[in-house]
Amino acid sequence: MPENENELTSMEELMEQTGAGTSGDLDVSGTSNVPYDEELDAPIIGQQYLATFKDLKDYEDTLEERTSSVVSGVHFNTEREMQTWISRGYEKITVAEQNALVNGGVRRKSDGAIVDRPPVIVPLQSRIDRLLNQIDSYTAERITSGFISEVTSGPNPGSAKFDSSKEDQNTFNMLYAASKSPDFETSEYSGVIPCRGYRVIDGGFEPEKEVFYLDAANMQKLMDNLARHTGESKLRGWALQSQAKAATAETIDAVEQAIWEAIGYDPTPEPEPEE
């Protein structure tokens, strides 16, 4: 067998050289539907299946990807035509073997049999670690997703959703410290701190932010609500972590499903983009 695929004559070239044809989806030249070889006064061999193989590692020893190039439904007029393909690295395979390869089967090195690809078994700890990483991401996103605080001071009181990214948290901490200053009432803030948020309305929030004016008491309330929001998010994450860490080989499937539903994760792979 050639050491690499580049040494193989292309399928189209072999088709042209041998006069063989296919009944598959291949668009090749030299298709022959002659049922009888008049030159040799002999019937055609009929439908044959061939394949080339790369990376014949035993599937029991590795989970690395194994690939094969399958030529389906090739018709030969003579034994010589078939031998031309075989001399270039192709092997005859049965219909069942061809179907197995098309459906993702692998060739086992130990005995050359073409078998179904074994299921990939992910170790339990790897599945738990994946869940823990997903929970960490979920918790971080929940903390930074914003929180609600009621504002009773200023000209436009009401409840609002305020941002809670790390930058926002640092800003609120700085403003809170200013509100605790003894000269807060006479400082540049004049006793109120402007903060932008989305006003809470029936069924959600206003689409645009507006400025709310928080006095010291409302600034304290905002920080309490931010702390509560952060704490609740962490508690939820810790509970999910405990659930994941307690999973066993018998319960991991159910635990995965429950946690994915809790964090809103969809394990369904996204469809590949059309070329």
C-alpha positions, 0 to 999 in steps of 0.5 A: 500500500502506498505510504501516503494518499498522494501516491495513489492515482486519482479515482478519475484517472483510474476510471479513465485508465481502466474503463470502470464505472460507478453506480454511486454518487461519484461524478467520474469519467469512463462510466461503462454500462456494458453487461458483456465484454465482447472483446474477451467474450466474457461477462463483466465481473459486476459490482465491486466495492473498494477502499483505501485505508489510512492510520490502521491503529487498533481502535481498542488502543486509541481514540484517535480518528481513523479515516478511510476513502471508500469507492462505492459501486465500482463496475469492472469489465475484466479482472484486469481492470480490478487488479489495476485498482488493487495495485494502486492501493485499493482493497476489495470489501464487501457490501456490508463492510462498505456500508459500515465504513460509510456510516463511520465504521473503523478497520480493526488492526488486530484482525483487519475486520471492519466494525462499528466505531466503538462509543467514546467513553468519557471518564466520569471525572472529565464529565464532572470537571466539564460541569464544574467549568460550565457552572463557573461560567454560569455563575460569573454571567449571573453575577454580572447580569445586573440587579434591581434596586429601588430608588426613592430619592431624586425627581424620578424615583422608581425601581431600576435594573443596574449593571453589575459588571466588574467595572460597575461593581468597582464604580459603585464601591467608589461612589458608596465610599463617597456617600459615606464621607462626612462632607457628602452633603456639601461635596461636589455630589451635593448629597446625591449620586447620579446612577444610570439604570433601566426603569422597571415597568410591567413585564420588564424594563425600559429599553433605554437607561435613565439617570436616577439620583441616589442619596446616601440612604438609597446608595446604601440600599443599592449596595445591599441589593448588589451584595444580595444579588452576588451572594444569591448567585454564588449560593446557587453556583455552590449548590450546583457544584455540590450536585456535580461533585456528588455524581457517580457513574450511575447518576452522571447522565441525570445530573448532567441533564438537571444541571444543564436545565438549571443553567440554561445550557443546550447540549445540542450541537449547532448545525454546520454552516453551509458551504 
